[in-house]
Amino acid sequence: MTNSIIPNPKECRNCSEKIIFGRTDKIYCTEACRIDYNNKVKMEKRGEDPEFIKKISRILTNNHQILRKLNTNGKTIVREQYLIDLGFNFHYQTSYQTTKKGDVYHFCFDQGYLKIKDNQVLLVVQQYQTQL
């Protein structure tokens, strides 16, 4: 087996790109494709949909970043529409907490919010949300 141009190029098992150089039995175009493919296989075996998990993770990360950037004082009030304009997605959270008064604080990791009157949102930080 030699490391040269492959006479009959095959497609990468992961990304379907043509494999034109390398060993004749090569099945991935790059090391990154090999790792990505094997990670997908592992996740599918565990019953997880990798794209679904990645999408939710991106949404949660984005929500957390927005809340953290806006709430520099520990408590801040912003307009709900402002959060939406920044790309905040109110459908995803990591936890929630209901107070004795019945108010529901929604959290994205340690950053939280409470919808209050007149389309305003109170942003809060809850340090113990990240402690195990």
N, C-alpha and C positions, 0 to 999 in steps of 0.2 A: 504494500500500500504506500503510495507516494503522496506528497503534499503538493499538488499541482492543479492545473485547470481540469475540471471534470468534464469528460466528453458529452455525457447526457445529463445536463443539470436537473437536479431534483428540487422540490419545493421544501422550504423550511417547515418543520412540523408545527412550529409556533405561529409564525407570521406569514407564511406562504410565499416569502421572497425566494427567488431562484438562488440555489447554491451553486456557484460556478467555480469556486476555488476551494481546495482542501482535499482531504482524503475522499476516496470514492464511496465510502460508507457513511459519510457525514450526514446527519439528519437535522442539524440546526445551523443557521447561518452565523450566529455569534454565541458566545458564552452567555450573554444576557438573555437571549432567546431560550437557551436551554434551561436556565434558572427559572425564567418566567413560566415556561411550560410546566416544569415540575412543580412549581408552587400552585399553579392552577389545578393540576391533577390532585395534589394533596388536599386542597380546599374542597374540591368536588367530592372526594372520598369521604370527607367529614360532613358532607351535605350542605356546604356553604356555596353561595353564588358569588364568586370573586368580584364581579362588576357591581353587584348590589351592595356588597360590603364596602367597596371602595367609594361608591357614590355617597353613601350615608356618612362615611368617615370624612369625606371632603366637605359635606354640608355642615356637620358638627364642628369641624375645624374652622370653617369660615364663620359660623355663628359665634364661636368662642372668641375669635380674633376681633370681630366687630364689637362685641360686648366689652372686651378687655380694653380696646382702644378708646371707646366712648366713656367708660366708667373709670376715670383716673382717681376719683376721690372716695370710692367705696360706696357711694350712693349718688345717682345722677338721674334726672328726669329728662327724657327725650320724647319726641313725637313718634308714634308708631309708624307713620309713613316714612319718616327719616330712616328707620331701621330697614324697612322694605326697600327703599331706594338704594341702600348700601348692599343689598343682596341677602339680608337676614331672612331665614326661613323659619317661621313660627311653628311648623309642623314637626320639627325635630328637636329633641332634648335628651339629656342623659338621666334626669331625675326631676321630681317635683316635691314640693313640701306644702302642705295645707296647714294654715294657722288656725288657732281656736276660733277666730272670727270668720273663718271660711275662705279667706284669701288664699289663692293658689300661686305660689312662686314656682316658676319653671327654671330649671338649671341646665346649663351646658357646661358640664364639669363644675368648676368653682364659680363661674359667672352666671348670675341669675337675673330674672326680670319678673315684674308684676304689672299686669295691665291695670291701669287706674283710669279715672274719669277723663272725659274729653279727649279720647284717643292718645293719651299719654302713657308712657311706660316708665316705671321706676326700675332702674338698674341697680343691682346689689352684688356684693361679693360674699361668698360663704366659704371661709377657709377650710372648714372641716370636710367639705365635699371631696377634697383630694386626699384626705388622710385615710389610710387603710386601717 
